[in-house]
Amino acid sequence: MDQSLAIGISVGAVYVLVVVLGKRFRISSKYERGTKTLNTWSAQDQGLDPSTEADHERS
């Protein structure tokens, strides 16, 4: 019982330490994607056909 209580407290302390350090140094934000500008390659992800836009620009 004493050993499981000590393990629980240790796990809780490590969890709190990880969360505090993560927020302080913003470790996770470096892996987040920012907003992308829409170019001819990413337009296809949105369902837009870039060849039709290019045809309108030439006219």
PEBELPE-V735009 format. One record per residue. N is the residue number from 1. RES is the residue in three letters. OMEGA is omega in whole degrees, 0 to 359 (none if undefined). Layout:
n,res,omega
N,RES,OMEGA
N,RES,OMEGA
This chain:
n,res,omega
1,MET,180
2,ASP,181
3,GLN,180
4,SER,176
5,LEU,178
6,ALA,178
7,ILE,178
8,GLY,178
9,ILE,179
10,SER,179
11,VAL,178
12,GLY,180
13,ALA,179
14,VAL,179
15,TYR,179
16,VAL,180
17,LEU,179
18,VAL,181
19,VAL,181
20,VAL,180
21,LEU,179
22,GLY,179
23,LYS,182
24,ARG,183
25,PHE,179
26,ARG,181
27,ILE,184
28,SER,184
29,SER,181
30,LYS,180
31,TYR,180
32,GLU,179
33,ARG,176
34,GLY,178
35,THR,181
36,LYS,172
37,THR,183
38,LEU,175
39,ASN,184
40,THR,180
41,TRP,182
42,SER,177
43,ALA,179
44,GLN,176
45,ASP,180
46,GLN,180
47,GLY,179
48,LEU,179
49,ASP,183
50,PRO,180
51,SER,178
52,THR,177
53,GLU,179
54,ALA,177
55,ASP,180
56,HIS,181
57,GLU,181
58,ARG,184
59,SER,none
